[in-house]
């Protein structure tokens, strides 16, 4: 990865009538990095992607890729950018190999060169054994991997992926994440991932941008965003003790730096203005408690995401309720935790 900026938006705006889908987006993505554009459904991620691909015109502002204006130079953009939608479409009565051959011919390739490239890409994405089966028999994960091969047919510099892990089993996710990371590290390609599935994105992204209601409210490396929140006095401490006594909550709330105490799933969660784990430990041990779990949160992407939501004024009781119903938005599902 270099410091060269390959994707840049300046004051990018998109309105659909009274709806402000994207509001003054200023974003710079470096060549060779994996960048995660994160936010819930309806945040403006897809609209941003469509403007980058030159498929919809901005209301105001400018989007550029490799120095080309995304509106004025759509042909040049299509030559260097590959796009993997959230639901990859193939001709179901054709085999994986035949679908790739069709895409290759659309991109001006043919003969032995195309066949050699198809064989190479099928091996690259781990689809050799299924290459001659009809894609109508493929699982979603297999279609996603074939989709990456399909995108790579024209050898793009940049790949934009919309929810690439959606609906894929844990093993398929692991394989896909490894492949995406290789595309950046070994090939030097720039990857832009639009997603609301934070746990997977955290594993592979160099930087992330948090998108809420059309606004980019935070951008940077995950560890830097976590440190920034902590420097602003935003700490979250998980605490598990035995025995659990009704009076313990009141004891915890006596600390000046403790702003909030919650108890659920056999754990206390403390929101504090500074790191208090040392003094809490001393207090708990002096009163005969056995501390079996203590974890300072803040560096995890789900916690960073939640705290920036709070700063943006978008975190309320309804949002918490929705988060409980949709765990993939803010962290791992139970299925993913078992991996």
N, C-alpha and C positions, 0 to 999 in steps of 0.2 A: 504494500500500500504506500502511495506517495501522498504529498501534500497538494497535488494538482486537483483542482476542483473540476469535476466532469458533469455534475448536475447542479444547476443553480436556478432558484426562483427568486424574483425580486418583486415585493409588493403584490403577490399573486392573489387575485380576487375572482370568485365565481358566485354569481347570484342567480337563483332561479326564481324570478319574480321577487316576492318579499323574503324569500328564504336565502340566507347567507351561508352557502355551503363551505366556502373557503374565504378566510378573512385576512388579507395582508400577509400572505405567507412568504417569509424570507428563509430560504433553506439552501445550504451548500453541502454537497456530498462529494467526498474525495474519491479519486480513481483507485480502484482495487479494494474498497472497503465494503463490508456488509452492513447496511444501514436499515434499521427497523423503524417504520412509521407506524406508531401504535395508537390505538384508540378504539372505542366501542363502535358498533355499527351506527352509521349516520354521522360520524365525526367529520367526514369530509375526505377520508383517505382515497376512496375510489374516484371521487371527482378530481382530486389532485393527480392521480395516476392517469386519468383520461386526458387531462391538460398536458401532461408530460409526453404522452403518446401522440399528441396533436389531434385527438379524436373529439375534443370539445374546446371551444375558444374561450379564453379568459374574459371576464367582464372588465378587468383591469390588471395591470402588472405584466410581468414577463417570465417565461420559462425557457431555459436553454439547456441543451445537452451537447457536450463536446463542442461548445461554441456555436451550435446551430439553434436558431429560434424555432421552438416547437410548433408554432403556428405557421410561420413563413416557409419553413424547410421540412415539411412532413416526409418527403421521400428520403432525404438524408437521415432523418431520425429513424425511419423504419429500417434502414440499412444497418445501423449500429446498435439498435435496441431490440431485444427479444422480450416478449410478454407472455407470462404464464397466468391465465385467469384462475379464479377459485374453482371453477368447474371446467376441466379440460374437455373439449369436444373432439371426438374422432369419428370417422365413418365406422360404425359398429360391425358392418359386414365385410370390412377389410382387416387384414392382419396388421399387427404393429409395424412390421417391416413395410408393408404396402402404404400405410399412412405416412411413414417417414419418407418413402420414395415420392409420394405425391407432393409433400411439402418441399422436398428438394427440387423437384421440377418447377414448382411455382417460383422458386428462388434462382432459377436459371442453371441448376446443376443437372448432370446426367452422366450416363455411361459408367465406366469403371470407377471414376472419381467419386460419384455419388454412392455407389455400392460399397466402396471402401469406407466412406465416411459413415454410412448407416451401420455397418458392422462395428466400427470403432465406437460409435455412440451407444449402440445397444449394449456393448460390453461395459462401457463407462457407467451406465445407469443400472447395470445389473439386470437387464431384460433379455439376455440372449436366449434363455430357455423358453420364453413366452413369445418370442419375436414372430413366430409363424402361426400364432393363434389369433383368432378374430378378437378385436378389441372389445366387442360386446360381451366377452366372457371375463374381462379384466376387473379386478377390484379397483376401488378408488385410488389406493396407494400405487398400484401398477400403472394406472392412467397418469398419475402425477409424475412418476419416473419417466414414462414414455413422453410426457409433456415436456420435460426438461430436455430430453433427446431431440424432440421436435423443435424446441427453441434454439438448440445448439447447432442445428443443421446449417444455419447461415452464419455461424461463428460470430455472434454479437459481442460487442465490448461491454454492454450493459444488459442486465436481465432484471426486469421488474416482475415481482411475484405477488399475487393477490391471494392471501390466506392459503399458503401452500400446504399447511399441515391439517387443514380442516377435514374432519371425518376419516382420518387415517389412524390405524392401530399403533400402539406404542413402538413396536419393532419397526414398522414402516416409517414412523416419524424419526426414529434414531438414524435409519439409513439415509433418509432424505436430508436431515440436518448435516450429516457427514458429507454428503455430496455437495450441498450448497457451500459449505465451508471450503471444500476443495476447489470449487469453481473460482473462489476469490484468491485463495492462497497459491494454488498451483497454476491456474490459468491467468491470474491477474485481472479477472473480470470484476466489474462493479455490480453489486447485488442490492437492489432495493426491495425490501419485504414489507408489504402492507398487511398488518395482522392485529387481531385482538387477543391472540393466544400468547400470553406473556412468558410462560415458562419455557416454551420451545425457543422463542426469540432470544431470551436471555442467554441461551447456550452458545449462540453463534454470531451475534451482532457485535461489531466494533463500537458503534454508537447507536443511539435511539433518539427519536423525536416523539414526544407525547402530544397527541392531537385531540382536542376537545372542542366540539361545536364549531369547527372550522378554524380554530386558533391553535397554533403551535405554542404550547405553554412551557415546554422544557425541551432542551436538546443537548446531548453530550454523551460521554461514556457513562455506563451504568454506575461504576464506582465513583465517578466524579459527582453525579447527581445525588448519590447517597451521602457523600461527604458534605455536599452543599446543604442538604436538609439537616444533617446533624450539626453543622456549624450555625444553623439558624435556630438550634434548640429543639429539634424534632427527633426524639428518641422513642422507641417502642421496645419494651422489655417483656419477654415471656417468662413466666415464673410458675414452677410446679413444686408444691410442698406437701408434706405429710406431717401431722394430720391436718385436715382442712377444718378450720374453726371459724364460726360466724364472725368473731371479733377481729380476724386478721385483716379483712378489707379496711376496716376503720384504722387499724394500725398503719397500713400502707398509705392511706390517704393523709396521714399526719405529716409525711415528708413534704417540705415546701416545694420541692421540684417535681412532685408527682401531680400531674394535672387531671388525670382520669384513671380509674381502675375498673376493669371489666373482668367477669369470671364466666368462662364457658369452656365446655369440653375438658374439665378438670384442670384448666390452666387459668392463672391470672394474667391479664394483659395490662401493662402499665404504660401510659403515655406520659413522658417526662420531659423536662426542659434541659436536662443534662444526664450524663452517665451516672447512674446511682447503684450499679450492681454491687459494688464493694460494700457500701454502707448498709444496703439491704441485707446482704449476706451476713454481716456481723450481727444485725438486729435479729434476723431469723434464727441464727444458731444460738444466740444468747437466750432466746425464748423457747428453745427446745424443738424447733422445727427441723425436719429433714428436707433439705433442698435437693430434689432429684432432677430438676430441669431449670436452667436459666440461660436464656438466649437473647442477646441484643439484636433486634431487627433494625432494618433501615437500609442495608445494602442489597436486599432482594428487590427485584424489579416490581413485583406485585406491591410491596410496601411503598416503594418510590412512587409508583403510579397512583396509589391511593392518596398519598400525602400531597402530590401535586394537584390531584382533584380537589382536595380540601382547600389548597391555596387558591385555586381558580374559582372557588365558591360553588362547585358542582357536586360536593359530597354531602348528602343528606340522608335522612332515614329511608327514603325511597330507593336511593342508590345502594345503600347497604342491603336492603331487602333483595334488590335485583342481583347484587353480587352473590348473595347466598344461593339464589336460584340458578345462577350462571357462573359456576366457579372458574370456568376457563378464562373469563375476562380478567380475573384478578390473581390467578395462581394455578396451581396444579389441580387437576381432578383426582379423585381417589384412584382411578385407573392409572394415571400418570405417576402418582406417588409410589405405586408398587414397582415401577420400572427401575 
